[in-house]
Every structure is written in C-alpha cells, then in structure tokens.
Amino acid sequence: MNLKMSKQETTIEEVKPMRELVIFLYRIKKNLTNKNEAITIQLIIDTVKNEFFEKVSKWQQEQDKNKYSEEEVLKLILKTGKLSFANDDERIQWFEQFKKK
C-alpha cells in the first residue's frame, strides 16, 4: 500500500479506506497475544492514522480556500446593488439576518 500523499486534491472518499484499515488493525491487535506482533501492528496503525489526519487536514484546507469571508460577501452585496433595498444599511441588515452564526 502506498501511503504517500498525492499532489491532487484530497477527497473524503480517499480517506474512508484508511479509516476502515485502522479499525480493522485495532481488531487484530486486540486479539494478539504476542507482544512483538502487537507492537508491529501498533506502528502500522500509527502510520496509517498519521497519513489519515494529514489527508483530512489537507482536505479541510482546500475546503477553506473555496469560502468567501464575511467581509468579501458583504462587499459583493454592496457593490452589486442588484438587490432592491433603499440603501446600504438595509442591505447590511438583510445580510446580517441570513449569515451563518
């Protein structure tokens, strides 16, 4: 199995098998009586978990890049003037009403 991160965009679908592998390895480790085997399995688990968290972190960063800040959205609303409000104060009030809190 190649655990190196690809340069292409990470997706949640990419990390699901890694999660399943970690769960599977924990089940194996739980039933082991040989200490050396348990240590080896734990090292594999740690490697896969580290890769999993790196990929999830990269995915989250990519998602964050695709978001507009509150300030950017408000500037766009004020700039377009397409919404029928009497003035900018009404536009701002409308924006405040519908933004995520």
N, C-alpha and C positions, 0 to 999 in steps of 0.2 A: 504494500500500500504506500502510495506517495503522499506524504503529509506536508509537502511544501506548498505554500500559498501560491495560487496562480495570480497573474497580473490582471486578469479580467475581473469584472465586477462580481463580488461575492453575493450570493443569494441565500435566503433561509433554506431553500431546498438543498443547497450544498452541505449544510451543517447537520441536517437531520440524521444522515447515516453515522456521523461522528458521535452524536448523542446516543444513538442506538448501540454503537460499539462500546461506549463507556458503560452503559447499563449492562450489556452482555458480559463484559470483562469483570465487573463487580460481582455478578452472579457466579462466575467461575471462581474468582478469588475467595468468595465466601465458603466454597466447598473444598478448598485446597487444604491439605494437612502438611505438605512440605513447605517449610518456611522460605526456602530459596525460590521456589516457584511463585509463592505469594509475593515476594519482593519483586521478582521479574514482572509479574502481571501488574503490580502497582506502578512500576516505572513506565510500562506501556500506557496505563491509564493516565498517568500524569502527562505524558507526551501528547496523547490524544486530547486531553482536556485543555492543555495549553493552546494547541492548534485551534480547537473549537472556540475558545474565548478570543483568540486573535481574529478569527474569521468573523465572529459575531460583532466584535468591536469595529472591524473594518466595514462591515455591512451598515452598522449604525452611523458611522462617519459619512458613508456615502448617502444615507438617507437624509442626514442633517444638511448636506450640501444642497439638496434639492428643495429646501424650505426657504421661504421668504421670512425675514424678520418682521416683527410688528411694525417697525418704523417704515420698512420698504413697502408694505401693503398700504399703510396709511398714505404715504407719498403718492402711490399709484392711484388711489381713490381720489385724492385731492387734485392730482394732475389731470385726470381724465375729464372730470366734470360731467361725465355722462349720466350719472345718477341724478334724478331730479330732486334736488334739495335747494332750499333758498340760499344757503351759504355754507361755508366750510364748517362752522360749528355744528350744523345739522348733520353733515357728512361724518364728522368725528363722533358725534353721539350715536349715529347709526352703526359705525364701525365698532365702538365700544360694546354695543348691545350684542353683537354677533361673534366677537372674537372668543377664542377658547380661553378659559380662565385657569 
